[in-house]
Amino acid sequence: MREGKVPGDQHSASPLDDSLFSSFKRERGEHIAATFDLPKGDPAKFSMATPKLGESCFLRCWDVLTAEEVQSHIDRWPANIQAIVDNKGMLVEKSKARGHRQQRGYLGKMHPDAEKAMAASEAKFGGQ
């Protein structure tokens, strides 16, 4: 066990820490990129430029996550906890844990504001 840490104090002990937050951060980046060319002040733009814009960005991106996606992350939790138990509460090396998180295809489900911005960009630039 790592000194000063409880046995379950690992990313794999929490679905949010293990994979859901990284998926969410990736989605946030995709939405920011998709609406990058929208003018400053456009309410459809995803941005982290100010705390208020960041809050809007987070809330709208969170709304894109489906219950099935969240459940798929939670469903991995029992196997992760079992790996900790099997290792007698000691740090579980990545090789002993389940496979590394699955990479989602680029630009999965998008917020309607981002979809409109991407469609406008494709129309303007010919989808190149």
C-alpha positions as CSV (number, residue, x, y, z in Angstrom):
1,M,0.0,0.0,0.0
2,R,1.2,3.5,-0.7
3,E,2.1,5.2,2.5
4,G,-0.5,7.6,3.8
5,K,-3.1,6.4,1.2
6,V,-6.1,4.3,1.8
7,P,-6.4,1.1,-0.3
8,G,-9.1,2.4,-2.5
9,D,-7.4,5.7,-3.2
10,Q,-6.8,5.0,-6.9
11,H,-8.4,6.2,-10.1
12,S,-9.8,2.8,-10.7
13,A,-11.8,3.0,-7.5
14,S,-14.1,5.7,-8.9
15,P,-15.8,5.6,-12.3
16,L,-15.7,9.4,-12.5
17,D,-11.9,9.5,-11.9
18,D,-11.1,6.4,-13.9
19,S,-12.7,7.3,-17.2
20,L,-15.8,9.4,-17.2
21,F,-14.0,12.7,-16.5
22,S,-11.5,12.1,-19.2
23,S,-14.3,11.3,-21.7
24,F,-16.0,14.5,-20.6
25,K,-12.9,16.6,-21.0
26,R,-12.3,15.1,-24.5
27,E,-15.9,16.0,-25.4
28,R,-15.5,19.5,-24.1
29,G,-12.4,19.9,-26.3
30,E,-14.3,18.6,-29.3
31,H,-17.1,21.1,-28.8
32,I,-14.7,24.0,-28.3
33,A,-13.0,23.0,-31.6
34,A,-16.3,22.6,-33.4
35,T,-17.4,26.1,-32.6
36,F,-14.1,27.8,-32.7
37,D,-15.0,29.9,-35.8
38,L,-18.2,31.2,-34.3
39,P,-17.9,34.9,-33.4
40,K,-17.1,36.0,-29.9
41,G,-20.3,36.4,-27.9
42,D,-22.3,33.9,-30.0
43,P,-24.4,31.9,-27.4
44,A,-23.8,28.7,-29.4
45,K,-20.0,29.0,-29.0
46,F,-18.3,26.6,-26.6
47,S,-15.5,28.4,-24.7
48,M,-13.5,28.3,-21.5
49,A,-12.3,31.9,-21.9
50,T,-14.1,33.2,-18.7
51,P,-15.7,31.5,-15.7
52,K,-19.2,32.2,-17.0
53,L,-18.4,30.8,-20.5
54,G,-16.7,27.8,-18.9
55,E,-19.8,27.1,-16.8
56,S,-22.0,27.2,-19.9
57,C,-19.5,24.9,-21.8
58,F,-19.4,22.4,-19.0
59,L,-23.2,22.3,-18.5
60,R,-24.0,21.9,-22.2
61,C,-21.3,19.2,-22.7
62,W,-22.6,17.3,-19.6
63,D,-26.1,17.3,-21.2
64,V,-24.7,15.5,-24.2
65,L,-23.6,12.4,-22.2
66,T,-26.3,9.7,-22.3
67,A,-27.3,7.5,-19.4
68,E,-25.9,4.5,-21.3
69,E,-22.5,6.1,-21.6
70,V,-22.4,6.9,-17.9
71,Q,-23.7,3.4,-17.1
72,S,-20.9,1.8,-19.2
73,H,-18.3,3.6,-17.1
74,I,-20.0,2.5,-13.9
75,D,-20.3,-1.1,-15.1
76,R,-16.5,-1.3,-15.1
77,W,-16.3,-0.4,-11.4
78,P,-16.8,-3.9,-9.9
79,A,-13.9,-5.4,-11.9
80,N,-11.7,-2.5,-10.8
81,I,-12.6,-3.0,-7.2
82,Q,-12.0,-6.8,-7.5
83,A,-8.5,-6.1,-8.9
84,I,-7.8,-4.0,-5.7
85,V,-9.1,-6.8,-3.5
86,D,-7.1,-9.4,-5.4
87,N,-4.0,-7.4,-4.9
88,K,-4.7,-7.2,-1.1
89,G,-5.4,-3.5,-1.2
90,M,-2.1,-2.7,-2.7
91,L,-1.6,-0.3,-5.7
92,V,-2.9,-2.1,-8.8
93,E,-0.4,-1.7,-11.7
94,K,-2.0,-0.9,-15.1
95,S,-1.0,-4.3,-16.4
96,K,-3.0,-6.0,-13.6
97,A,-6.1,-3.8,-14.0
98,R,-8.6,-4.1,-16.8
99,G,-7.7,-2.9,-20.2
100,H,-7.0,0.7,-20.7
101,R,-10.1,2.9,-21.3
102,Q,-11.6,2.5,-24.7
103,Q,-11.0,5.4,-27.1
104,R,-14.2,6.9,-28.5
105,G,-14.2,7.9,-32.1
106,Y,-13.4,11.6,-32.8
107,L,-16.5,13.8,-32.8
108,G,-19.1,11.4,-31.4
109,K,-22.4,12.7,-30.3
110,M,-22.4,16.5,-30.3
111,H,-24.5,19.2,-28.7
112,P,-27.0,20.7,-31.3
113,D,-25.1,24.1,-31.1
114,A,-21.9,22.4,-32.1
115,E,-23.6,20.4,-34.9
116,K,-24.9,23.6,-36.4
117,A,-21.5,25.3,-36.3
118,M,-19.9,22.3,-37.9
119,A,-22.5,22.2,-40.7
120,A,-22.0,26.0,-41.3
121,S,-18.2,25.4,-41.4
122,E,-18.6,22.5,-43.9
123,A,-20.8,24.7,-46.1
124,K,-18.3,27.5,-46.0
125,F,-15.2,25.4,-46.6
126,G,-16.6,22.6,-48.6
127,G,-16.2,19.9,-45.9
128,Q,-12.4,19.8,-46.4
